[in-house]
Amino acid sequence: MLSRGPWSWTARFALLASTSLVSLISIASMLTLSMTALAATDCEQEISVHCGAAPSATYDPDGRLWVAFVQDEVVYVANSSDDGASYSQPIAVNRVPENAEHNGENRPKILAANDALYVSWTLKTSQRFTGEIRFSRSLDGGQNFEEPRTINDDKLFAGHRFESLFLTESGHLYLTWIDKRDLTASIEKGEDYAGAAIYYTVSSDGGATFAPNVRVADHSCECCRIAVAPEGEANIAILWRQIFGTTTRDHAIAVLSPDGDVSAYDRASYDEWQIDACPHHGPTMIASEDSDAYHMSWFSNGDAHSGIYYARYSMSEHEPQNVFQVDGNAGAGHPFLAESNGVLHLVWKAFDGEKTLLQLITSHDDGASWSEAETLLTTDQGSDHPLLVTKGEKGPLFLSWHTQEEGYVFEPLAALSRVASGELFVPFTRESLAAIKAEYIGSEFLLGLWSIDCPPCLVELSLMAKVLEERPNVPYVLVSTDSIELKETAAEYLEDFGLAGRASYMFADSFAERLRFSIDPNWYGELPRSYFFDESHEFKAHSGIVSEELLAEWFGW
């Protein structure tokens, strides 16, 4: 079964019962998750979101969830009026089966506006990387769909793939994609042409017609998704992997207008990834709620940057800022960004050698600083890329993720995440240290024990805040030995020291001696107390205020 992080089911249900963000029906959704997964195993007879592949989700203005997916060469849509607890009978978008692409980087897209539904996908026309950009719409609330249309207008048997679909506030419907028509023309002329190109088109009448295709840039990467975000009411900004020079595959950004104008074209990342291959790792980008900048995240294996990175990009500055390594471990990839009520959320997949870990970090200051990574879910079987879906303009965030063992997982992020829920502390029990070690399997970490009634502890918190400002990736776990009933007071201290984003626990058993013994039978209870666990989880202990010199010795700085 799918495994959760230390944010326990009991704590999640307590959260759900006390918050207005999630209905009681969502509790039933989580309780019946295993039941729906069991039903999903009989997929030879069943058409459903659990049996399909590469789902995408969106909410319509009435708060109904819509999911598009591919099964048996048909693109289907299904809807849910209870946030994914149950789904309607799927409706076929293309009545004639066709080889619709269905993988993490190239999935069907769905958007909703009033009674209209817009669906796009890539039709794979051969095994030689050729395809067509397909589009259909429903004007009666998803009951019927128009016959699919091909949107690329060159009528060439060439590559047209990895489309993105976006609807602006002004009602302009954009389609962008990777296109190889110029490569085909260059080959016919005997000329060299690296990579592919980026093309787009716009509909100003709700998808009834589309403008002629417009080329954005030559020499794009051939096989990565394109990220799209609004730029004003009618324009969009796009972020894609571009070939700079001969083999440097970094990212470019540009602004597109409904009139076919391309502006603000610039380089967006400087990773210096020298590779003549397909990374299959597209970027993610959203417009900031608090500034005129864009939040970006991407994967690279370059000479300058390697791993998953975040940056903030301003069109006026023309360069990435606040560049931050999210995860430099092998196996990390496919990040996705979302923002809700001023809080940034970034999810991605990691792999520890045995299972996939779905990770989350958050930022409350427009990307200037980030919380420590939190594991939401794990699976030891195959899984899709994670997505985040917002319900309404200011509504809650939901996780959208497809796994082999559970089928389609659509759950409120606040029910999975301690940080996203706003609940700072996890109850510390006799099993908690084992759970923390499982989170850091094969990795070193520092366990810091403190109390609100311990003045030297506050000195240590101040010191650690300074250390973490210089070294934000230090694996630091806080445990308050105070009763969790005093969490509001403890939270004030951590907020004051800028440590609210750290993994934090509080004693949840009035029998404190039992909890201390579960950590270390030789600890008498003096505070502050620090434990450094190495990669094998052998520990070294220190009583009293920890020093920077001791930290440097432990971590090998």
C-alpha positions as CSV (number, residue, x, y, z in Angstrom):
1,M,0.0,0.0,0.0
2,L,1.0,3.6,-0.4
3,S,2.9,4.8,2.6
4,R,2.5,8.2,4.4
5,G,5.1,10.3,6.1
6,P,5.1,11.0,9.9
7,W,1.9,13.2,9.7
8,S,-0.3,10.4,11.0
9,W,-3.8,9.4,9.9
10,T,-5.1,10.3,13.3
11,A,-3.6,13.8,13.0
12,R,-5.0,14.2,9.5
13,F,-8.5,13.2,10.5
14,A,-8.4,15.7,13.4
15,L,-7.3,18.3,11.0
16,L,-10.0,17.5,8.5
17,A,-12.7,17.6,11.2
18,S,-11.6,21.0,12.4
19,T,-10.9,22.9,9.2
20,S,-13.2,24.5,6.6
21,L,-10.8,23.7,3.8
22,V,-11.9,20.1,3.4
23,S,-15.3,18.6,3.6
24,L,-16.2,15.5,5.6
25,I,-16.6,13.8,2.3
26,S,-12.9,14.1,1.8
27,I,-12.4,12.0,4.9
28,A,-14.6,9.4,3.3
29,S,-12.4,9.7,0.2
30,M,-9.3,8.8,2.2
31,L,-11.0,6.0,4.0
32,T,-12.2,4.5,0.7
33,L,-8.9,5.0,-1.1
34,S,-7.8,1.4,-0.6
35,M,-11.2,0.2,-1.7
36,T,-11.1,2.2,-4.9
37,A,-7.6,0.9,-5.5
38,L,-8.8,-2.7,-5.2
39,A,-11.5,-1.9,-7.7
40,A,-8.9,-0.5,-10.0
41,T,-7.1,-3.9,-10.3
42,D,-9.9,-5.2,-12.6
43,C,-9.0,-2.9,-15.4
44,E,-9.6,-5.2,-18.3
45,Q,-13.3,-4.6,-17.9
46,E,-13.3,-1.1,-16.3
47,I,-12.7,2.3,-17.7
48,S,-11.8,4.7,-14.9
49,V,-9.3,7.3,-13.7
50,H,-7.6,4.5,-11.7
51,C,-7.1,2.3,-14.7
52,G,-6.1,5.0,-17.1
53,A,-2.7,6.7,-17.6
54,A,-1.2,10.2,-17.3
55,P,-4.2,12.0,-15.7
56,S,-4.5,15.8,-15.6
57,A,-7.1,17.6,-13.4
58,T,-8.8,21.0,-13.1
59,Y,-11.7,22.5,-11.3
60,D,-14.5,24.3,-13.1
61,P,-16.0,27.6,-11.8
62,D,-18.7,25.7,-9.9
63,G,-16.1,23.7,-7.9
64,R,-16.5,20.4,-9.8
65,L,-13.4,18.4,-10.4
66,W,-12.6,17.2,-14.0
67,V,-9.9,14.7,-14.9
68,A,-8.6,13.8,-18.3
69,F,-6.7,10.5,-18.9
70,V,-5.9,8.0,-21.6
71,Q,-7.0,4.4,-21.7
72,D,-7.0,2.0,-24.7
73,E,-6.1,4.7,-27.2
74,V,-9.0,6.9,-26.1
75,V,-8.9,10.2,-24.2
76,Y,-11.5,10.2,-21.5
77,V,-12.9,12.8,-19.0
78,A,-14.6,12.1,-15.8
79,N,-15.9,14.6,-13.1
80,S,-16.3,14.5,-9.4
81,S,-18.5,16.7,-7.2
82,D,-16.9,15.4,-3.9
83,D,-13.2,16.2,-4.5
84,G,-12.3,12.8,-5.9
85,A,-14.2,10.6,-3.5
86,S,-16.2,9.3,-6.5
87,Y,-16.2,9.9,-10.2
88,S,-18.8,10.0,-13.0
89,Q,-18.9,7.5,-15.8
90,P,-16.0,8.5,-18.1
91,I,-16.9,10.2,-21.4
92,A,-14.8,9.6,-24.5
93,V,-13.4,12.7,-26.1
94,N,-12.2,10.9,-29.3
95,R,-14.8,8.4,-30.3
96,V,-12.4,6.8,-32.8
97,P,-9.4,5.4,-31.0
98,E,-6.0,7.0,-31.8
99,N,-2.5,6.6,-30.3
100,A,-2.7,9.4,-27.8
101,E,0.6,10.1,-25.9
102,H,0.3,9.3,-22.2
103,N,3.5,9.7,-20.1
104,G,4.6,12.1,-17.5
105,E,6.1,14.7,-19.8
106,N,3.4,14.4,-22.5
107,R,-0.1,13.9,-21.1
108,P,-3.6,15.1,-22.1
109,K,-4.5,18.5,-20.8
110,I,-7.9,19.8,-19.6
111,L,-9.3,23.2,-18.8
112,A,-12.8,24.3,-17.7
113,A,-14.6,27.6,-18.2
114,N,-18.4,27.9,-17.4
115,D,-20.0,25.1,-19.4
116,A,-17.1,24.7,-21.8
117,L,-14.4,22.0,-21.4
118,Y,-11.2,22.2,-23.5
119,V,-9.0,19.1,-24.0
120,S,-5.7,18.8,-25.9
121,W,-3.3,15.9,-26.4
122,T,-0.5,14.7,-28.8
123,L,-1.4,12.1,-31.4
124,K,1.6,9.8,-32.0
125,T,1.6,9.1,-35.7
126,S,4.6,6.8,-35.9
127,Q,7.5,5.4,-33.9
128,R,9.8,8.0,-35.4
129,F,8.9,10.9,-33.1
130,T,6.2,12.2,-35.4
131,G,2.9,13.5,-34.1
132,E,0.0,16.0,-34.3
133,I,-1.4,18.4,-31.8
134,R,-5.0,17.5,-31.2
135,F,-7.9,19.5,-29.7
136,S,-11.5,19.1,-28.8
137,R,-14.1,20.9,-26.7
138,S,-17.4,20.4,-25.1
139,L,-20.0,23.2,-24.9
140,D,-22.6,21.3,-22.8
141,G,-20.7,20.6,-19.6
142,G,-18.8,17.5,-20.8
143,Q,-21.8,15.5,-22.1
144,N,-20.6,15.6,-25.7
145,F,-17.3,16.5,-27.4
146,E,-16.7,17.9,-30.8
147,E,-14.7,15.8,-33.3
148,P,-11.0,16.3,-32.5
149,R,-9.1,18.7,-34.7
150,T,-5.4,18.9,-35.6
151,I,-4.0,22.3,-34.6
152,N,-0.6,22.3,-36.2
153,D,-1.3,23.8,-39.7
154,D,1.7,22.7,-41.7
155,K,0.1,19.3,-42.8
156,L,3.6,17.7,-42.6
157,F,4.4,14.2,-41.4
158,A,6.7,15.6,-38.8
159,G,7.1,16.0,-35.1
160,H,4.5,18.0,-33.3
161,R,4.5,17.0,-29.6
162,F,4.5,18.0,-25.9
163,E,1.7,20.5,-26.1
164,S,0.6,22.8,-23.3
165,L,-2.9,24.4,-23.0
166,F,-3.6,27.7,-21.2
167,L,-6.6,30.0,-20.8
168,T,-6.1,33.6,-19.9
169,E,-8.3,36.0,-17.9
170,S,-9.2,37.7,-21.2
171,G,-10.5,34.3,-22.5
172,H,-7.7,33.7,-25.0
173,L,-7.0,30.0,-25.4
174,Y,-3.3,29.2,-26.1
175,L,-1.7,26.1,-27.4
176,T,2.1,25.8,-27.4
177,W,4.2,22.8,-28.5
178,I,7.5,21.4,-29.7
179,D,7.6,21.3,-33.5
180,K,10.0,19.7,-36.0
181,R,8.7,21.2,-39.3
182,D,11.8,23.4,-39.6
183,L,14.1,20.5,-39.0
184,T,12.3,18.6,-41.8
185,A,12.7,21.6,-44.1
186,S,16.4,21.9,-43.3
187,I,17.0,18.2,-44.0
188,E,15.4,18.5,-47.4
189,K,17.7,21.5,-48.1
190,G,20.8,19.6,-46.9
191,E,21.2,22.0,-44.0
192,D,22.0,21.3,-40.4
193,Y,19.4,22.1,-37.8
194,A,19.9,21.3,-34.1
195,G,16.9,20.2,-32.0
196,A,13.4,21.3,-32.8
197,A,11.4,24.6,-32.5
198,I,8.7,26.1,-30.2
199,Y,5.4,27.0,-31.9
200,Y,2.1,28.4,-30.6
201,T,-1.4,29.4,-31.7
202,V,-4.3,31.3,-30.0
203,S,-8.1,31.1,-30.1
204,S,-10.0,34.2,-29.4
205,D,-13.5,32.6,-29.7
206,G,-13.4,29.8,-27.2
207,G,-11.7,27.2,-29.4
208,A,-14.0,27.6,-32.4
209,T,-11.1,28.7,-34.5
210,F,-7.3,29.1,-34.0
211,A,-4.9,31.7,-35.5
212,P,-2.1,30.6,-37.9
213,N,0.8,28.9,-36.1
214,V,3.6,31.2,-34.9
215,R,7.2,30.2,-34.4
216,V,8.6,31.3,-31.0
217,A,12.2,30.0,-31.3
218,D,14.4,27.7,-33.2
219,H,16.6,25.0,-31.7
220,S,14.6,23.9,-28.7
221,C,15.1,20.6,-26.9
222,E,13.0,17.9,-28.5
223,C,11.4,16.1,-25.6
224,C,10.5,18.2,-22.5
225,R,7.2,19.7,-21.4
226,I,6.6,23.5,-21.7
227,A,5.7,25.5,-18.6
228,V,3.1,28.3,-19.1
229,A,2.0,31.2,-16.8
230,P,0.0,34.3,-17.3
231,E,1.6,37.6,-18.2
232,G,-1.2,40.2,-17.7
233,E,-4.7,39.5,-18.7
234,A,-4.1,38.4,-22.3
235,N,-0.5,37.4,-22.7
236,I,1.4,34.3,-21.5
237,A,5.0,33.6,-20.5
238,I,6.4,30.2,-21.4
239,L,9.5,28.4,-20.1
240,W,11.2,25.6,-22.0
241,R,14.5,23.8,-22.4
242,Q,16.6,25.4,-25.2
243,I,19.8,24.5,-27.0
244,F,22.4,27.3,-26.5
245,G,25.5,27.1,-28.6
246,T,26.1,23.6,-29.7
247,T,25.1,21.3,-26.9
248,T,24.2,23.4,-23.9
249,R,20.6,22.5,-22.9
250,D,19.4,25.1,-20.4
251,H,16.2,27.1,-20.3
252,A,14.7,30.0,-22.1
253,I,11.7,32.2,-21.4
254,A,9.5,34.3,-23.7
255,V,6.2,36.3,-23.6
256,L,3.5,35.5,-26.2
257,S,0.6,37.7,-27.2
258,P,-2.7,36.9,-28.9
259,D,-1.5,38.9,-32.0
260,G,1.4,36.6,-32.7
261,D,4.1,38.8,-31.1
262,V,7.0,37.2,-29.3
263,S,8.8,39.4,-26.8
264,A,11.1,39.2,-23.7
265,Y,12.9,36.2,-25.2
266,D,15.8,35.5,-22.9
267,R,17.9,32.8,-21.2
268,A,16.4,31.7,-17.9
269,S,18.9,29.3,-16.4
270,Y,22.6,28.9,-16.5
271,D,23.3,25.3,-15.6
272,E,25.8,24.7,-18.4
273,W,24.4,21.2,-19.1
274,Q,26.5,19.9,-22.0
275,I,24.5,17.1,-23.5
276,D,23.3,16.0,-26.9
277,A,20.4,13.9,-25.7
278,C,16.8,14.1,-24.4
279,P,16.7,14.9,-20.6
280,H,12.9,14.2,-20.4
281,H,12.7,16.7,-17.5
282,G,10.5,19.7,-18.3
283,P,10.3,22.8,-16.1
284,T,7.5,24.2,-14.0
285,M,6.6,27.9,-13.7
286,I,3.9,30.1,-12.0
287,A,3.4,33.8,-11.7
288,S,4.1,35.2,-8.2
289,E,1.1,36.4,-6.2
290,D,3.3,38.9,-4.3
291,S,5.6,40.4,-7.0
292,D,6.0,40.8,-10.8
293,A,8.4,37.8,-10.9
294,Y,7.9,34.2,-11.9
295,H,8.7,31.2,-9.8
296,M,10.6,28.5,-11.7
297,S,11.8,25.0,-10.9
298,W,13.6,22.5,-13.1
299,F,16.1,19.6,-13.3
300,S,19.6,19.8,-14.7
301,N,22.8,17.8,-14.6
302,G,25.1,20.7,-15.7
303,D,28.6,21.7,-14.7
304,A,27.2,24.7,-12.8
305,H,24.1,23.1,-11.3
306,S,23.1,19.5,-10.8
307,G,19.8,18.3,-9.4
308,I,16.4,20.1,-8.9
309,Y,16.6,23.9,-8.6
310,Y,14.3,26.8,-7.8
311,A,14.7,30.4,-9.0
312,R,12.7,33.6,-9.2
313,Y,12.8,35.3,-12.6
314,S,11.9,38.9,-13.3
315,M,11.4,40.1,-16.8
316,S,13.0,43.5,-15.9
317,E,16.1,41.9,-14.4
318,H,16.6,39.4,-17.2
319,E,18.3,36.7,-15.0
320,P,17.4,34.1,-12.4
321,Q,17.6,35.2,-8.8
322,N,17.4,33.4,-5.4
323,V,18.8,30.2,-7.2
324,F,18.3,27.4,-4.7
325,Q,19.2,23.7,-4.9
326,V,16.1,21.8,-3.9
327,D,17.5,18.3,-4.1
328,G,20.9,17.3,-5.5
329,N,20.4,13.6,-5.0
330,A,20.4,11.1,-7.8
331,G,16.9,10.0,-8.6
332,A,15.3,13.4,-7.9
333,G,13.2,14.9,-10.6
334,H,9.9,16.3,-12.1
335,P,9.2,19.2,-9.8
336,F,5.8,21.1,-9.8
337,L,5.0,24.5,-8.4
338,A,1.7,26.0,-7.1
339,E,0.9,29.0,-4.9
340,S,-2.1,29.4,-2.6
341,N,-2.8,32.4,-0.4
342,G,0.7,33.7,-0.6
343,V,2.3,30.3,0.2
344,L,4.5,28.6,-2.4
345,H,4.4,24.8,-2.6
346,L,6.9,22.7,-4.5
347,V,6.6,18.9,-4.9
348,W,8.9,16.5,-6.7
349,K,9.8,12.8,-6.9
350,A,12.9,11.4,-5.2
351,F,14.2,7.8,-5.1
352,D,16.1,6.2,-2.2
353,G,17.2,3.0,-4.0
354,E,14.1,1.1,-3.0
355,K,11.1,3.4,-3.2
356,T,9.9,6.6,-4.6
357,L,9.4,9.5,-2.1
358,L,7.0,12.3,-2.9
359,Q,8.6,15.4,-1.4
360,L,7.3,18.9,-0.5
361,I,8.8,22.2,0.5
362,T,7.0,25.5,1.1
363,S,7.9,29.2,1.2
364,H,6.1,32.0,2.9
365,D,8.3,34.8,1.6
366,D,8.0,34.7,-2.2
367,G,10.7,32.1,-2.6
368,A,13.4,33.8,-0.5
369,S,13.6,30.9,2.0
370,W,12.1,27.4,2.1
371,S,11.0,24.9,4.6
372,E,12.8,21.6,5.1
373,A,11.7,18.8,2.8
374,E,8.8,16.7,4.0
375,T,7.9,13.3,2.6
376,L,4.2,13.1,1.8
377,L,3.8,9.6,0.3
378,T,6.0,6.7,-0.8
379,T,5.5,3.8,-3.1
380,D,7.7,0.9,-4.1
381,Q,6.0,0.5,-7.5
382,G,5.9,2.7,-10.6
383,S,4.3,6.1,-10.5
384,D,3.6,9.2,-12.6
385,H,4.8,12.8,-12.1
386,P,3.1,14.7,-9.2
387,L,0.9,17.6,-10.0
388,L,-0.8,20.3,-7.7
389,V,-4.4,21.5,-8.4
390,T,-6.0,24.6,-6.9
391,K,-9.7,24.6,-6.2
392,G,-10.8,28.1,-7.1
393,E,-8.8,31.3,-7.0
394,K,-8.1,31.2,-3.2
395,G,-9.1,27.6,-2.5
396,P,-7.1,24.7,-1.1
397,L,-4.5,22.8,-2.9
398,F,-4.8,19.1,-3.9
399,L,-2.2,16.5,-4.8
400,S,-2.8,14.7,-8.1
401,W,-0.7,11.6,-8.5
402,H,-1.1,8.2,-10.3
403,T,0.6,5.1,-8.9
404,Q,0.5,1.5,-10.0
405,E,-0.5,0.2,-6.5
406,E,-3.2,2.8,-5.7
407,G,-4.4,4.1,-9.1
408,Y,-5.3,7.7,-9.1
409,V,-4.6,9.6,-5.8
410,F,-6.3,12.9,-5.5
411,E,-6.1,14.2,-1.9
412,P,-6.0,17.6,-0.1
413,L,-2.5,18.6,0.5
414,A,-3.3,19.8,4.0
415,A,-4.4,16.3,4.9
416,L,-1.0,14.9,3.8
417,S,1.4,17.6,4.9
418,R,2.2,18.9,8.4
419,V,3.6,22.1,6.9
420,A,0.8,22.7,4.3
421,S,-1.8,22.2,7.0
422,G,-0.4,25.0,9.1
423,E,0.2,22.5,12.0
424,L,3.8,23.1,13.1
425,F,4.3,20.2,15.4
426,V,4.1,16.4,15.0
427,P,3.3,14.5,18.2
428,F,6.4,12.8,19.5
429,T,5.8,9.2,20.7
430,R,8.0,6.2,21.4
431,E,7.8,5.3,17.7
432,S,8.8,8.8,16.5
433,L,12.6,8.4,16.5
434,A,12.3,5.3,14.3
435,A,10.1,7.3,11.9
436,I,12.6,10.1,11.7
437,K,15.4,7.7,11.0
438,A,13.3,6.2,8.2
439,E,12.9,9.7,6.7
440,Y,16.7,10.1,6.7
441,I,17.6,6.5,5.7
442,G,21.3,6.5,4.6
443,S,21.7,10.2,5.5
444,E,23.0,12.1,8.5
445,F,20.9,14.4,10.5
446,L,20.9,16.5,13.7
447,L,18.3,16.1,16.5
448,G,17.9,19.1,18.7
449,L,15.9,18.8,22.0
450,W,14.7,22.0,23.7
451,S,12.1,23.5,25.9
452,I,10.2,26.8,26.3
453,D,11.3,26.9,30.0
454,C,15.0,26.6,29.1
455,P,16.9,29.9,28.6
456,P,20.1,28.2,27.2
457,C,17.8,26.4,24.7
458,L,16.8,29.8,23.3
459,V,20.4,30.7,22.9
460,E,20.9,27.5,20.9
461,L,17.9,28.2,18.7
462,S,19.3,31.6,17.9
463,L,22.7,30.0,17.0
464,M,21.0,27.3,14.8
465,A,19.0,30.0,13.0
466,K,22.2,31.7,12.1
467,V,23.8,28.4,10.9
468,L,20.8,27.5,8.9
469,E,20.7,30.9,7.2
470,E,24.2,30.2,5.9
471,R,23.5,26.4,5.4
472,P,19.8,26.0,4.7
473,N,20.1,22.3,3.7
474,V,21.4,21.2,7.1
475,P,19.2,18.2,8.1
476,Y,17.9,19.6,11.5
477,V,15.0,18.1,13.4
478,L,13.6,19.9,16.4
479,V,12.0,18.1,19.4
480,S,10.4,20.1,22.2
481,T,10.2,18.2,25.4
482,D,7.2,20.3,26.5
483,S,3.7,18.9,26.3
484,I,2.1,19.4,22.9
485,E,-0.7,21.2,24.6
486,L,1.8,24.1,24.8
487,K,2.3,24.2,21.1
488,E,1.1,27.8,20.6
489,T,3.8,29.1,22.9
490,A,6.4,26.9,21.3
491,A,5.4,28.0,17.9
492,E,5.9,31.7,18.9
493,Y,9.5,30.9,19.8
494,L,10.2,29.1,16.5
495,E,8.6,31.9,14.5
496,D,10.7,34.5,16.3
497,F,13.9,32.5,15.4
498,G,12.8,31.8,11.8
499,L,12.7,28.1,12.4
500,A,9.0,27.5,11.7
501,G,9.8,25.6,8.5
502,R,11.9,23.0,10.3
503,A,10.7,19.5,11.0
504,S,9.4,19.9,14.6
505,Y,8.0,17.5,17.2
506,M,6.6,18.0,20.7
507,F,6.2,15.4,23.4
508,A,2.8,13.8,23.2
509,D,2.9,11.6,26.3
510,S,2.7,13.0,29.9
511,F,5.1,10.2,30.9
512,A,8.1,12.2,29.7
513,E,10.7,9.8,31.1
514,R,9.4,7.1,28.7
515,L,9.9,9.4,25.7
516,R,13.4,10.4,26.8
517,F,14.3,6.7,27.2
518,S,13.1,6.0,23.7
519,I,15.6,8.5,22.4
520,D,18.6,7.6,24.7
521,P,18.5,5.4,27.8
522,N,21.6,7.3,29.1
523,W,20.0,10.8,28.9
524,Y,18.9,12.3,32.2
525,G,16.8,15.1,30.7
526,E,19.2,18.0,30.8
527,L,18.6,20.6,28.0
528,P,19.5,21.7,25.4
529,R,20.6,18.2,24.2
530,S,21.9,17.5,20.7
531,Y,22.3,14.2,18.9
532,F,24.2,13.9,15.6
533,F,23.3,10.7,13.7
534,D,25.7,9.7,10.9
535,E,24.8,7.9,7.7
536,S,24.6,4.6,9.6
537,H,22.6,6.3,12.3
538,E,25.2,5.8,14.9
539,F,24.9,8.9,17.2
540,K,27.1,11.3,19.2
541,A,25.4,13.2,22.0
542,H,26.1,16.7,23.5
543,S,24.5,18.4,26.5
544,G,24.5,22.2,26.6
545,I,24.6,24.8,23.9
546,V,26.0,23.3,20.7
547,S,28.9,25.3,19.1
548,E,29.6,26.0,15.5
549,E,32.9,24.2,15.9
550,L,31.2,21.1,17.1
551,L,28.7,21.2,14.2
552,A,31.6,21.6,11.8
553,E,33.3,18.6,13.4
554,W,30.1,16.5,13.2
555,F,29.2,17.4,9.6
556,G,32.7,17.7,8.3
557,W,32.4,21.3,7.1
